[in-house]
Amino acid sequence: MAKGAKNVLQTWWSNVSKPNFRETSEDAPGLPLSNYTTHERQTPPTGRLPDKRVPSSRLTVHQFLYIAGSHGIGALVISGGINFALAYAMYTTTDDPIRLWQFPNTLAGDTAVTIIIQCIMTWMIEMIIVNRDLRKGNIQPIGFISEPSSTQRLSRWIRWFMLLDQSKQQRKRRGSIKRKLLYVLAQVIRALMVAFVSFCILFGPSVGILTAVGSKVGAGGDWVYPSRWAPEIFKLVLGGVLAVMTTPFFAMYWMVKCGWNGGIHEAVMINGNEYK
Protein backbone atom coordinates (compact mmCIF):
# COMPACT_ATOMS: atom_id res chain seq x y z
CA MET A 1 0.00 0.00 0.00
CA ALA A 2 2.84 2.35 0.85
CA LYS A 3 4.51 1.53 -2.45
CA GLY A 4 1.27 2.27 -4.31
CA ALA A 5 0.91 5.62 -2.57
CA LYS A 6 4.51 6.46 -3.46
CA ASN A 7 3.84 5.69 -7.14
CA VAL A 8 0.75 7.91 -7.10
CA LEU A 9 2.73 10.80 -5.58
CA GLN A 10 5.53 10.38 -8.13
CA THR A 11 3.03 10.41 -10.99
CA TRP A 12 1.33 13.52 -9.59
CA TRP A 13 4.65 15.34 -9.16
CA SER A 14 5.79 14.52 -12.70
CA ASN A 15 2.55 16.00 -14.04
CA VAL A 16 2.61 19.25 -12.07
CA SER A 17 6.36 19.94 -12.21
CA LYS A 18 6.40 20.07 -16.04
CA PRO A 19 3.09 21.57 -17.15
CA ASN A 20 2.57 21.24 -20.88
CA PHE A 21 -0.39 22.10 -23.07
CA ARG A 22 -0.17 19.11 -25.38
CA GLU A 23 1.81 15.91 -25.26
CA THR A 24 1.73 15.25 -29.00
CA SER A 25 0.85 16.91 -32.29
CA GLU A 26 0.32 15.85 -35.84
CA ASP A 27 3.93 16.61 -36.73
CA ALA A 28 5.95 15.31 -33.80
CA PRO A 29 5.51 14.78 -30.06
CA GLY A 30 6.20 17.66 -27.73
CA LEU A 31 5.75 20.51 -30.20
CA PRO A 32 4.24 23.74 -28.85
CA LEU A 33 0.65 24.85 -29.21
CA SER A 34 1.44 26.76 -32.42
CA ASN A 35 1.12 23.43 -34.28
CA TYR A 36 -2.60 23.41 -33.62
CA THR A 37 -5.50 24.97 -35.42
CA THR A 38 -6.90 28.37 -34.54
CA HIS A 39 -9.84 26.72 -32.74
CA GLU A 40 -7.54 24.49 -30.71
CA ARG A 41 -5.38 27.45 -29.70
CA GLN A 42 -8.44 29.41 -28.63
CA THR A 43 -9.70 26.58 -26.40
CA PRO A 44 -6.60 25.27 -24.60
CA PRO A 45 -6.85 22.96 -21.57
CA THR A 46 -6.09 25.82 -19.20
CA GLY A 47 -6.75 23.69 -16.14
CA ARG A 48 -3.20 22.35 -16.46
CA LEU A 49 -1.68 25.83 -16.29
CA PRO A 50 -0.87 27.85 -13.18
CA ASP A 51 -3.55 30.50 -12.62
CA LYS A 52 -1.28 33.41 -13.57
CA ARG A 53 -0.51 31.80 -16.95
CA VAL A 54 -4.16 31.45 -17.96
CA PRO A 55 -5.21 34.23 -20.40
CA SER A 56 -7.46 36.73 -18.63
CA SER A 57 -11.10 37.20 -19.61
CA ARG A 58 -10.91 40.95 -18.87
CA LEU A 59 -8.34 43.65 -18.24
CA THR A 60 -7.29 43.18 -14.64
CA VAL A 61 -6.00 45.90 -12.34
CA HIS A 62 -2.61 44.19 -12.31
CA GLN A 63 -2.45 44.18 -16.11
CA PHE A 64 -3.45 47.86 -16.27
CA LEU A 65 -0.78 48.87 -13.76
CA TYR A 66 1.76 46.70 -15.56
CA ILE A 67 1.03 48.35 -18.92
CA ALA A 68 0.40 51.94 -17.83
CA GLY A 69 2.76 52.03 -14.85
CA SER A 70 5.88 49.96 -15.41
CA HIS A 71 5.75 50.15 -19.20
CA GLY A 72 4.15 53.58 -19.45
CA ILE A 73 5.27 56.05 -16.81
CA GLY A 74 8.37 54.01 -16.06
CA ALA A 75 9.35 53.98 -19.73
CA LEU A 76 8.73 57.74 -19.96
CA VAL A 77 11.12 58.47 -17.09
CA ILE A 78 13.83 56.06 -18.22
CA SER A 79 13.72 56.95 -21.92
CA GLY A 80 13.49 60.68 -21.28
CA GLY A 81 16.41 60.55 -18.87
CA ILE A 82 18.59 58.55 -21.26
CA ASN A 83 17.87 60.89 -24.15
CA PHE A 84 18.59 63.93 -21.98
CA ALA A 85 21.93 62.47 -20.89
CA LEU A 86 22.92 61.55 -24.45
CA ALA A 87 22.01 65.01 -25.74
CA TYR A 88 23.99 66.68 -22.96
CA ALA A 89 27.05 64.54 -23.72
CA MET A 90 26.69 65.15 -27.47
CA TYR A 91 25.98 68.87 -27.66
CA THR A 92 27.98 70.31 -24.76
CA THR A 93 31.25 68.75 -25.92
CA THR A 94 31.28 70.02 -29.51
CA ASP A 95 32.56 73.26 -31.00
CA ASP A 96 30.36 72.97 -34.10
CA PRO A 97 27.13 75.00 -34.12
CA ILE A 98 23.90 73.17 -33.39
CA ARG A 99 21.44 73.69 -36.24
CA LEU A 100 18.03 72.42 -37.22
CA TRP A 101 18.89 71.02 -40.66
CA GLN A 102 22.59 71.38 -41.40
CA PHE A 103 25.23 68.84 -40.46
CA PRO A 104 27.15 67.87 -38.40
CA ASN A 105 24.86 68.76 -35.49
CA THR A 106 21.35 68.62 -36.93
CA LEU A 107 18.45 68.35 -34.52
CA ALA A 108 16.07 67.29 -37.30
CA GLY A 109 18.37 64.42 -38.18
CA ASP A 110 18.77 63.59 -34.50
CA THR A 111 14.99 63.41 -34.21
CA ALA A 112 14.69 60.89 -37.04
CA VAL A 113 17.56 58.73 -35.78
CA THR A 114 16.21 58.79 -32.23
CA ILE A 115 12.79 57.58 -33.35
CA ILE A 116 14.22 54.69 -35.37
CA ILE A 117 16.79 53.50 -32.83
CA GLN A 118 14.50 53.89 -29.83
CA CYS A 119 11.69 51.94 -31.49
CA ILE A 120 14.00 49.04 -32.37
CA MET A 121 15.68 48.94 -28.96
CA THR A 122 12.39 49.28 -27.08
CA TRP A 123 10.80 46.49 -29.13
CA MET A 124 13.68 44.11 -28.37
CA ILE A 125 13.80 45.02 -24.68
CA GLU A 126 10.04 44.60 -24.31
CA MET A 127 10.18 41.25 -26.09
CA ILE A 128 12.65 39.99 -23.48
CA ILE A 129 11.10 41.58 -20.39
CA VAL A 130 7.43 40.85 -21.09
CA ASN A 131 8.03 37.26 -22.19
CA ARG A 132 10.16 36.70 -19.09
CA ASP A 133 7.30 37.97 -16.93
CA LEU A 134 4.83 35.80 -18.83
CA ARG A 135 7.08 32.78 -18.39
CA LYS A 136 7.46 33.35 -14.64
CA GLY A 137 3.78 34.08 -14.15
CA ASN A 138 4.39 37.68 -13.08
CA ILE A 139 1.71 38.87 -15.49
CA GLN A 140 -1.27 37.18 -17.13
CA PRO A 141 -1.64 37.01 -20.90
CA ILE A 142 -4.51 39.02 -22.37
CA GLY A 143 -7.29 36.69 -23.43
CA PHE A 144 -10.35 38.92 -23.86
CA ILE A 145 -9.37 40.20 -27.34
CA SER A 146 -10.66 37.93 -30.11
CA GLU A 147 -8.07 36.42 -32.40
CA PRO A 148 -8.46 37.71 -35.99
CA SER A 149 -9.50 35.24 -38.65
CA SER A 150 -7.69 34.69 -41.91
CA THR A 151 -10.67 35.51 -44.13
CA GLN A 152 -10.39 39.29 -44.40
CA ARG A 153 -7.45 41.30 -45.69
CA LEU A 154 -7.06 43.39 -42.52
CA SER A 155 -7.30 40.29 -40.34
CA ARG A 156 -4.66 38.53 -42.41
CA TRP A 157 -2.38 41.57 -42.05
CA ILE A 158 -2.87 41.56 -38.27
CA ARG A 159 -2.06 37.85 -38.14
CA TRP A 160 1.10 38.49 -40.13
CA PHE A 161 2.09 41.41 -37.89
CA MET A 162 1.49 39.28 -34.77
CA LEU A 163 3.43 36.34 -36.24
CA LEU A 164 0.51 33.99 -35.66
CA ASP A 165 0.82 31.85 -38.78
CA GLN A 166 3.85 29.62 -39.08
CA SER A 167 4.37 26.98 -41.73
CA LYS A 168 5.01 23.38 -40.77
CA GLN A 169 8.49 23.63 -42.24
CA GLN A 170 9.28 26.50 -39.87
CA ARG A 171 8.00 24.53 -36.91
CA LYS A 172 10.09 21.51 -37.86
CA ARG A 173 13.20 23.71 -37.77
CA ARG A 174 12.44 24.67 -34.18
CA GLY A 175 15.40 26.05 -32.27
CA SER A 176 17.70 26.28 -35.31
CA ILE A 177 20.12 29.20 -35.64
CA LYS A 178 18.60 30.16 -38.98
CA ARG A 179 15.11 30.28 -37.53
CA LYS A 180 16.23 32.43 -34.60
CA LEU A 181 17.99 34.87 -36.94
CA LEU A 182 14.91 35.08 -39.15
CA TYR A 183 12.82 35.64 -36.05
CA VAL A 184 15.02 38.55 -34.94
CA LEU A 185 14.83 40.00 -38.45
CA ALA A 186 11.03 39.75 -38.31
CA GLN A 187 11.07 41.70 -35.04
CA VAL A 188 13.25 44.44 -36.55
CA ILE A 189 10.90 44.77 -39.52
CA ARG A 190 7.92 45.24 -37.22
CA ALA A 191 9.81 47.71 -35.05
CA LEU A 192 10.68 49.72 -38.18
CA MET A 193 7.01 49.77 -39.14
CA VAL A 194 6.17 51.25 -35.74
CA ALA A 195 9.07 53.69 -36.16
CA PHE A 196 7.64 54.83 -39.50
CA VAL A 197 4.23 55.54 -37.95
CA SER A 198 5.88 57.30 -35.01
CA PHE A 199 7.99 59.39 -37.39
CA CYS A 200 4.89 60.50 -39.29
CA ILE A 201 3.25 61.55 -36.02
CA LEU A 202 6.19 63.19 -34.22
CA PHE A 203 8.55 64.62 -36.82
CA GLY A 204 6.35 67.50 -37.98
CA PRO A 205 5.47 68.78 -34.50
CA SER A 206 9.11 68.35 -33.43
CA VAL A 207 10.35 70.56 -36.27
CA GLY A 208 7.64 73.10 -35.49
CA ILE A 209 8.69 73.30 -31.84
CA LEU A 210 12.36 73.57 -32.77
CA THR A 211 11.71 76.46 -35.16
CA ALA A 212 9.83 78.25 -32.38
CA VAL A 213 12.64 77.97 -29.82
CA GLY A 214 15.58 78.42 -32.21
CA SER A 215 17.19 81.57 -33.58
CA LYS A 216 17.15 81.95 -37.36
CA VAL A 217 20.38 83.24 -38.89
CA GLY A 218 19.91 85.38 -42.02
CA ALA A 219 16.97 85.59 -44.39
CA GLY A 220 17.45 82.09 -45.83
CA GLY A 221 19.55 80.67 -43.05
CA ASP A 222 19.08 77.79 -40.68
CA TRP A 223 17.90 77.82 -37.08
CA VAL A 224 20.66 77.62 -34.46
CA TYR A 225 20.58 76.65 -30.78
CA PRO A 226 22.79 77.08 -27.73
CA SER A 227 24.61 73.99 -26.50
CA ARG A 228 22.40 73.97 -23.39
CA TRP A 229 19.53 73.60 -22.52
CA ALA A 230 17.20 73.64 -25.51
CA PRO A 231 18.58 70.51 -27.26
CA GLU A 232 18.66 68.51 -24.03
CA ILE A 233 15.12 69.40 -23.00
CA PHE A 234 13.86 68.72 -26.52
CA LYS A 235 15.42 65.24 -26.52
CA LEU A 236 14.02 64.56 -23.04
CA VAL A 237 10.49 65.39 -24.20
CA LEU A 238 10.88 63.52 -27.50
CA GLY A 239 12.20 60.37 -25.82
CA GLY A 240 9.52 60.45 -23.15
CA VAL A 241 6.63 61.01 -25.55
CA LEU A 242 7.89 58.30 -27.90
CA ALA A 243 8.22 55.89 -24.98
CA VAL A 244 4.64 56.54 -23.83
CA MET A 245 3.39 56.03 -27.39
CA THR A 246 5.22 52.77 -28.09
CA THR A 247 6.21 50.91 -24.91
CA PRO A 248 2.69 50.12 -23.60
CA PHE A 249 1.75 49.01 -27.12
CA PHE A 250 4.77 46.70 -27.28
CA ALA A 251 3.93 45.21 -23.88
CA MET A 252 0.34 44.58 -24.95
CA TYR A 253 1.59 43.06 -28.20
CA TRP A 254 3.31 40.20 -26.36
CA MET A 255 0.54 39.79 -23.80
CA VAL A 256 -2.12 39.54 -26.52
CA LYS A 257 0.03 37.26 -28.65
CA CYS A 258 0.58 34.96 -25.68
CA GLY A 259 -3.16 34.93 -25.03
CA TRP A 260 -3.92 34.03 -28.63
CA ASN A 261 -1.41 31.20 -28.36
CA GLY A 262 -3.31 29.85 -25.36
CA GLY A 263 -0.81 30.99 -22.74
CA ILE A 264 2.32 29.77 -24.51
CA HIS A 265 5.06 32.38 -24.09
CA GLU A 266 7.35 33.37 -26.93
CA ALA A 267 10.47 31.43 -25.88
CA VAL A 268 8.55 28.19 -26.41
CA MET A 269 7.30 29.38 -29.79
CA ILE A 270 10.91 29.99 -30.88
CA ASN A 271 12.64 26.97 -29.38
CA GLY A 272 9.82 24.45 -29.55
CA ASN A 273 10.50 23.13 -26.05
CA GLU A 274 8.04 22.17 -23.38
CA TYR A 275 6.11 24.86 -21.55
CA LYS A 276 8.47 25.94 -18.78
C-alpha positions in Angstrom: 0.0 0.0 0.0 2.8 2.4 0.9 4.5 1.5 -2.4 1.3 2.3 -4.3 0.9 5.6 -2.6 4.5 6.5 -3.5 3.8 5.7 -7.1 0.8 7.9 -7.1 2.7 10.8 -5.6 5.5 10.4 -8.1 3.0 10.4 -11.0 1.3 13.5 -9.6 4.6 15.3 -9.2 5.8 14.5 -12.7 2.6 16.0 -14.0 2.6 19.3 -12.1 6.4 19.9 -12.2 6.4 20.1 -16.0 3.1 21.6 -17.1 2.6 21.2 -20.9 -0.4 22.1 -23.1 -0.2 19.1 -25.4 1.8 15.9 -25.3 1.7 15.3 -29.0 0.8 16.9 -32.3 0.3 15.8 -35.8 3.9 16.6 -36.7 5.9 15.3 -33.8 5.5 14.8 -30.1 6.2 17.7 -27.7 5.7 20.5 -30.2 4.2 23.7 -28.8 0.7 24.8 -29.2 1.4 26.8 -32.4 1.1 23.4 -34.3 -2.6 23.4 -33.6 -5.5 25.0 -35.4 -6.9 28.4 -34.5 -9.8 26.7 -32.7 -7.5 24.5 -30.7 -5.4 27.4 -29.7 -8.4 29.4 -28.6 -9.7 26.6 -26.4 -6.6 25.3 -24.6 -6.8 23.0 -21.6 -6.1 25.8 -19.2 -6.7 23.7 -16.1 -3.2 22.4 -16.5 -1.7 25.8 -16.3 -0.9 27.8 -13.2 -3.5 30.5 -12.6 -1.3 33.4 -13.6 -0.5 31.8 -16.9 -4.2 31.5 -18.0 -5.2 34.2 -20.4 -7.5 36.7 -18.6 -11.1 37.2 -19.6 -10.9 40.9 -18.9 -8.3 43.7 -18.2 -7.3 43.2 -14.6 -6.0 45.9 -12.3 -2.6 44.2 -12.3 -2.5 44.2 -16.1 -3.5 47.9 -16.3 -0.8 48.9 -13.8 1.8 46.7 -15.6 1.0 48.3 -18.9 0.4 51.9 -17.8 2.8 52.0 -14.9 5.9 50.0 -15.4 5.7 50.1 -19.2 4.2 53.6 -19.4 5.3 56.1 -16.8 8.4 54.0 -16.1 9.3 54.0 -19.7 8.7 57.7 -20.0 11.1 58.5 -17.1 13.8 56.1 -18.2 13.7 57.0 -21.9 13.5 60.7 -21.3 16.4 60.5 -18.9 18.6 58.5 -21.3 17.9 60.9 -24.2 18.6 63.9 -22.0 21.9 62.5 -20.9 22.9 61.6 -24.5 22.0 65.0 -25.7 24.0 66.7 -23.0 27.1 64.5 -23.7 26.7 65.2 -27.5 26.0 68.9 -27.7 28.0 70.3 -24.8 31.2 68.8 -25.9 31.3 70.0 -29.5 32.6 73.3 -31.0 30.4 73.0 -34.1 27.1 75.0 -34.1 23.9 73.2 -33.4 21.4 73.7 -36.2 18.0 72.4 -37.2 18.9 71.0 -40.7 22.6 71.4 -41.4 25.2 68.8 -40.5 27.1 67.9 -38.4 24.9 68.8 -35.5 21.3 68.6 -36.9 18.4 68.3 -34.5 16.1 67.3 -37.3 18.4 64.4 -38.2 18.8 63.6 -34.5 15.0 63.4 -34.2 14.7 60.9 -37.0 17.6 58.7 -35.8 16.2 58.8 -32.2 12.8 57.6 -33.3 14.2 54.7 -35.4 16.8 53.5 -32.8 14.5 53.9 -29.8 11.7 51.9 -31.5 14.0 49.0 -32.4 15.7 48.9 -29.0 12.4 49.3 -27.1 10.8 46.5 -29.1 13.7 44.1 -28.4 13.8 45.0 -24.7 10.0 44.6 -24.3 10.2 41.3 -26.1 12.7 40.0 -23.5 11.1 41.6 -20.4 7.4 40.9 -21.1 8.0 37.3 -22.2 10.2 36.7 -19.1 7.3 38.0 -16.9 4.8 35.8 -18.8 7.1 32.8 -18.4 7.5 33.4 -14.6 3.8 34.1 -14.2 4.4 37.7 -13.1 1.7 38.9 -15.5 -1.3 37.2 -17.1 -1.6 37.0 -20.9 -4.5 39.0 -22.4 -7.3 36.7 -23.4 -10.3 38.9 -23.9 -9.4 40.2 -27.3 -10.7 37.9 -30.1 -8.1 36.4 -32.4 -8.5 37.7 -36.0 -9.5 35.2 -38.6 -7.7 34.7 -41.9 -10.7 35.5 -44.1 -10.4 39.3 -44.4 -7.4 41.3 -45.7 -7.1 43.4 -42.5 -7.3 40.3 -40.3 -4.7 38.5 -42.4 -2.4 41.6 -42.1 -2.9 41.6 -38.3 -2.1 37.9 -38.1 1.1 38.5 -40.1 2.1 41.4 -37.9 1.5 39.3 -34.8 3.4 36.3 -36.2 0.5 34.0 -35.7 0.8 31.9 -38.8 3.8 29.6 -39.1 4.4 27.0 -41.7 5.0 23.4 -40.8 8.5 23.6 -42.2 9.3 26.5 -39.9 8.0 24.5 -36.9 10.1 21.5 -37.9 13.2 23.7 -37.8 12.4 24.7 -34.2 15.4 26.1 -32.3 17.7 26.3 -35.3 20.1 29.2 -35.6 18.6 30.2 -39.0 15.1 30.3 -37.5 16.2 32.4 -34.6 18.0 34.9 -36.9 14.9 35.1 -39.2 12.8 35.6 -36.1 15.0 38.5 -34.9 14.8 40.0 -38.5 11.0 39.8 -38.3 11.1 41.7 -35.0 13.3 44.4 -36.5 10.9 44.8 -39.5 7.9 45.2 -37.2 9.8 47.7 -35.0 10.7 49.7 -38.2 7.0 49.8 -39.1 6.2 51.3 -35.7 9.1 53.7 -36.2 7.6 54.8 -39.5 4.2 55.5 -38.0 5.9 57.3 -35.0 8.0 59.4 -37.4 4.9 60.5 -39.3 3.3 61.6 -36.0 6.2 63.2 -34.2 8.6 64.6 -36.8 6.4 67.5 -38.0 5.5 68.8 -34.5 9.1 68.4 -33.4 10.3 70.6 -36.3 7.6 73.1 -35.5 8.7 73.3 -31.8 12.4 73.6 -32.8 11.7 76.5 -35.2 9.8 78.2 -32.4 12.6 78.0 -29.8 15.6 78.4 -32.2 17.2 81.6 -33.6 17.2 81.9 -37.4 20.4 83.2 -38.9 19.9 85.4 -42.0 17.0 85.6 -44.4 17.4 82.1 -45.8 19.6 80.7 -43.0 19.1 77.8 -40.7 17.9 77.8 -37.1 20.7 77.6 -34.5 20.6 76.7 -30.8 22.8 77.1 -27.7 24.6 74.0 -26.5 22.4 74.0 -23.4 19.5 73.6 -22.5 17.2 73.6 -25.5 18.6 70.5 -27.3 18.7 68.5 -24.0 15.1 69.4 -23.0 13.9 68.7 -26.5 15.4 65.2 -26.5 14.0 64.6 -23.0 10.5 65.4 -24.2 10.9 63.5 -27.5 12.2 60.4 -25.8 9.5 60.5 -23.2 6.6 61.0 -25.6 7.9 58.3 -27.9 8.2 55.9 -25.0 4.6 56.5 -23.8 3.4 56.0 -27.4 5.2 52.8 -28.1 6.2 50.9 -24.9 2.7 50.1 -23.6 1.7 49.0 -27.1 4.8 46.7 -27.3 3.9 45.2 -23.9 0.3 44.6 -24.9 1.6 43.1 -28.2 3.3 40.2 -26.4 0.5 39.8 -23.8 -2.1 39.5 -26.5 0.0 37.3 -28.7 0.6 35.0 -25.7 -3.2 34.9 -25.0 -3.9 34.0 -28.6 -1.4 31.2 -28.4 -3.3 29.8 -25.4 -0.8 31.0 -22.7 2.3 29.8 -24.5 5.1 32.4 -24.1 7.4 33.4 -26.9 10.5 31.4 -25.9 8.6 28.2 -26.4 7.3 29.4 -29.8 10.9 30.0 -30.9 12.6 27.0 -29.4 9.8 24.5 -29.5 10.5 23.1 -26.1 8.0 22.2 -23.4 6.1 24.9 -21.6 8.5 25.9 -18.8 
